[in-house]
Amino acid sequence: FPSPCHPAAPPEHMKEPLAYMRKAQGSWEKRILKSLNSMCTELSIPLAQKRPASEQKELLNKWNEMGTDEPDLSLFRPVYAPKDFLEVLMNLRNPNYENGEQPSFRNHLGLIQVPLKVKDIPELKEDFSELGLNTGQLGIDDSAQVPPEFFENEHVRVGQKVLAEQDSAAAQQYVRQGCPTALRADLWALILNISNQPEDILYYEQLKSNVIQYDLLVDSLIYKDVKLTASNDDYYFVFEDYLYQVLLCFSRDTSVLDHFTYSSATPPKSYIRGKLGIEEYAVFYPPNGVIPFHGFSMYVAPLCFLYHEPSKLYQIFREMYVRFFFRLHSISSHPSGIVSLCLLFETLLQTHLPQLFYHLREIGAQPLRISFKWMVRAFSGYLATDQLLLLWDRILGYNSLEVLA
């Protein structure tokens, strides 16, 4: 969520206080849009069109088994992949500094060359004190002071009490030590304030009906991404249908636009044919303002283990996205933003494992090039699911993505 700023600060400062970050994000967005538009032109496909009645009926009939569909997507390519984004971050510079003028930063040999304040180990120990080895942790049973089963039984009892009281703040504190598998879905919903009321289910059905009626170019990008990532994953391939449902509905959800008030990104605009540049003919495209990239579907896949009711799964994902995941693919100076996470990772590695850091650099394998794709996906697809969910427990518990670094 946005950090408090001066009441007279202009709206763009709420989005991102540093001008050079705003400029870099703007250039990156232009590049993404250009890539999308050139794909449209090459393939002679409109950004959006109404589906013929026969196609609407067919899609409705196979809504729960979209994975059986094998459309020819060979001509579609992801708009960008994490490695393209990393190249942009590596070229970020603060124009207020001349090269070599950053005394505290001169010794930083990583790929990220912007002087942002990141935490050191003492600060991290203070902020993440519950992760200390003298505190019981679910999923780490080899270093506990008490027998693991004793801690687990007690932890489950406390978790049930937190759920019975429906106390969101207590739930957030509780999950810092990990969630028992049986309680995780309810605890996360409590923290994210998701109750799946009848009006929420109705809203989801409206999004679904929009998917049935209109065909967007991003639909093909979503199909392609799921086929390239989750469908090939041993853990997640069984959830293919859920992923299509959630991501297609997400692309139509205009309530997602609200997060752009505190995101450094700006939703892309498209113009009605023949009206280019005339603002009253501009529409956000896609309607939620988020263009999916290679690996985007992996933000949803782990949640399918927890939620089997589509509208609830959808709401949990949307809330996770507007609270956390959007920061992993936009350029900002926020402590949970991807630039800060990369810098934190490089700084910690260079400070505490210097031999490894220098060795990797010497052999031409910059550490960040290895770990960047892990962080952009919040480790989804790289960690076993039980470990990933324990990691995401901590993201929710601390309301921060810093644990990813």
N, C-alpha and C positions, 0 to 999 in steps of 0.2 A: 504494500500500500504506500501512497505517497508520503514522503517525509514532510513535516510541517515547514512551510516557507513563509516569507514576509507577506503580509496581507496584500501589499500593493504589487507583488510580483506578477508579471504577465503570465498568461496560461502556459506558454511554452517552457517557462522556468519550472512549472509544476511537473511538466513532462520530463525535462532534463535540464539541470542548471548550467551545464558547460556547453558553450556555443559550438566548440569544435566537434563535440560528440553529436550534437543535433545535426550539424552539417554532414557528418559522416553517415549518420543514419538516413538522412534525406537522399544522399547520393546512392546509398545501397538500395533504398526503396525504388529509385528511378531505374536502377539496373535490373531489379527483379521484374518490374512492370514491363520493361523493354523486352526481357526474355519471354514473358507471358504473351505480349502482343505479337512478337515475331513468330511464336508458335501458332498463334491464331491465323496469322497471314499465311505462313507456310502450309498449314493443313487446311486452309479455307474453312475454318470452323468458327462460328460466332461464340462470343463469350457466354451468351445465354440464349436459350430459345425454348418455346413451349413444346412439350412433348406431344406428339399425335395421340389421339384417344386410345388407339390400339396399344401403343407403347406404355401409356399410363396404366392400362389394365394389366399388361404383362408384368410391369414392375411391382404393382400392388400384389399380384398373385405370388411373386417369388421374393417378396420383401424379406422373409426369414431364411432364404437360401440364396442370397445374392452371390455367395462364393462359388456357386456352381456355374455361374456365367463366365464365359471366357472371351470377352471382347478383344478385338485386335488392338493392342495398345503399343505396338512396336514403334509407331511414329511419335508417340508421346515421350517426353523426357522430363525428369524432375526439373523444376524451375531453378533450383540450386541444391547443392549438397553441403554438409558441414565443412568440407575442406575449402570450398569457395569462400565461405563466410570467414574461416580462419585467415585466409589471405588478406581479407579486408581489415581484420583486427590487427594483423601484424604491421599494416601500413599506417595505423593510427599514430598521429603525433600531436602534441600540444604545441600550437604555433607560438605560445608565449615563451617557449624555451628554445635557445639555440642548442645545437648538438654539443654535448659535453658540458652544458651549463647546469645540469641537474646533479648537484654534488651527491645527494643521498641516493641518487638513482644510477650513478655512473657505473657502479659495480654490478648492475643487473644485466645478466648475460642471456636472458630468455628472449622469447619472440615478441612479447608484449612490451612496447616501449613508451607507455604513457605513465606519468607519475601519479597514480591514485594511491590513497592511503588504504593499505590492507592490514589486517590484524597479524600480530606476531603470536608465538606460542603462548606466552603468559596471558595475553588478552583472550585468546581462544579458550584456554583452560578456564578462565573466569566465566566467559559467556556460555560455554558448554560444560559447566561443572558436573552435570548429571552423567556425562559420558566418562567420568573418571573411573579408574579400575576399582576404586573402593565402593562404587555404587553397583548394585545388581543390574545386570543387563540381560534382557531376553536375547537368545541367539548367540551369546558368548558365555559358554558354560565352563570354559577351561581355566578361567582366571578368577572365578567368584570366591568370595570369602566364606560364603555359606553354601551348603549342598544345593546344586541347581534345582532339584525338585522341590526343596523347601521354599526357595525364592519364587519359583514359578507358581506354586499353589497359593502363596500369599498374594502374589501380583495379580493372579486371576481374581481372587476374592476382592481386592481393592478395585479392579477394573469393573466388576459387576456392580459394585457400590456406586462408582462414578456414573455408570450408565443408568442405574436406578434413579439417581438424583438429577439426571439430565443437565449436568453442569459442564458447559462447554470449556470454560477456563481450566477446570480440574482435569478434563479429558486431555487438553493440550499439554498440561504439565505431566500427566500420567504417561502419554505415549513417548516421552523422551527416553524412557527406559525400554521401549519396545512394546508392541501389542501382542497379547495372546491371539493366536490365529482365529479362534472362535469369536472373539470380541472386536476384531479389527474393523470390519465393515461398519458396525454400529458406532464405534468410537470415531472413525473418520467422518461419518455423516454428521455426528454431533459437533465435532470441531468445525466442519465446513458449513454447519447450519443448514443441512439438507434434510427435509422431512418428507419429501415426495407427496405433497398434498394433491387432492383432485385437480386443482387448477394447474399444478406443475405437469401432471400427466396430460391434461388437455393441451397445454402449451407445446409439449413434445409431439403430440398428435398433429398439431397445426404445422410444426416444422416438417414432419413426415409428409404431410399432404403437399407442402411446397416442393419437396424433393420429387414426389410423384408427378407433379404438374410441369416442373421446369427442369430442363437439362442445362447444366453449367459446364463450362470447360474444366473447372476445378474438379468436377466429379471424376473425370478421366485421370486427373493427377492423383486423386485419392485412391482410385482403383489400382493404378500403377504402383503407388507406394505400398499399399497393403500386399500386393502380389510380390513386390521385391523384398519386403522386410518380414512382416509378421507371418505371412503364409509359408515362409521358409524356416520359421523358427520352431524348434522342437516343443517349446512351451506353449506358444501362442497360436499355432496354425488352426487349432480347433475353434478359435474365437473369430474367425474371418468374417462371418456374417454380422456379428455384433459390431465389429470395427467399421464396416461399411455403414451400418445404420447410424452409429454415433457420429462418425465424421461427416457423412452427407448432411445430417441434420445440423451439425455444428456450423457448417459453411453457410447455412441459411439464417442463423440466429443473430438478429440485429442487436440483441441485448449485450452481445459480446463487445460491441462498439464502445460501450461505457468504459471499458478498461483503458481505452486510448487517452483518457484524461490524465492517467498517471503512468502511461508507458511512453518511452521516448519515440516510439513508432507512430506513424500516421496511416490511417486506412487508405488503400489505393482507390482512386476514382476512375470511373469509366464514363464515357459520354454517349448519349443516344446517337445512333448513326447520323452523320451529317451535322451534328451540333458540337463538334469538338471545341473545347475551351469555353463554352457558354455554361456558366455555373448552374443556372436553373435546370439544365438538362443533364447534370452530373449525378451519378449514383455511385455508391460504394460498391466495389467489386473485389472479391465476393461479398455478399451482404454482411458477413461478420467482420470483414476487413482483414482476414488472415489468409495469406497464400501459403498452402502447405508445401513443405520442402521434403527432401529425401529423408525418411525416418520419422516423419511427424506422427504416423499411426502408432509408433511405439510409446507415445505418451498415454495412449488409451489402453493398450494391450494388457498391462499388469492389472488394471482395475477390473478386467473381466473375470479375474479369479475371485473377486470380492462381491460383485454385484451382478445378478442374473436377470434383473428386471430392467428392460431397456431404458425407461424414462429415468430411473434412479441412477443407473450407470452413466447416463448422459449428463445429469445434473452434477454428479461428483466430478466427472471429467472437466466440465465447463468451469466449475469453481476452482479446481486444481490449476487449470490453464490461466484463468484471469488473476489468480493469486501468485502463481509461481512460474509456470512453464514459459509464459511469454517472455520472461527475462532472459531465457536461454538462447533466444534468436533475435535479440534487438541490441543495438549498441547504446550503452548508457554507462553512467558512472556509479550507479546504484551498487551498494555492497553485495547484493544478491545477483547483480547483472553478470552476464558471461565475461565481460572484460575484467571485472574485479576477481571473478573466480579463477580465470586463467592466470592473472597476476599473483593471486594468493597461492595457487598451486606451484607456480614457478619459484616464487620467493621461498616458500617452505622447503621445497626440494633443494634449492641452491644453498639454503642456510643449514639444513639438517642432514641432507644426504649429498654433500658436495661431490664426493667421489663418483657416485652414480650419475649425478647431473653432468659433470665434466666428461665422464666416459661416454655417455650417450651423445653429447655434443661432438666429441672427437670422432665418433664413428658415423656422424652425419644423421643421427636419429634424435632430433630435438624432442625432449620429453613431451612438450605440449602437442606436438604433431601426433603423438601416440594417444594422449589422454583426451584430446579435444572432443572427439566424437563421443567418448563416454559421457563427458559432462553435458554436452548439448542434448543428449537423450536422457539425462538424469540417470544414466547407467542402465536404462531399460534395454534388454537384449544382450547386455554384457555380463550382468550378474544373474545367478540362479534366482528364480522368482521369490523364494522364501527370504533370501538375503536382500533382494531389492526392496521388498515390502518393509523389512526392518529399517532400511535406509530411508525410505519415504516416510516411515513413522517419525523419524527425527526431523525431516523437513517440516512436517506439520507441527511437531512439538515445539520447534524453535522458530517457526514462521520464517525460515531462512533457508536459502540454498547453499549457504557457505559449507555445509557438511559435504557437498559434492567435491570440493577441492581437496 
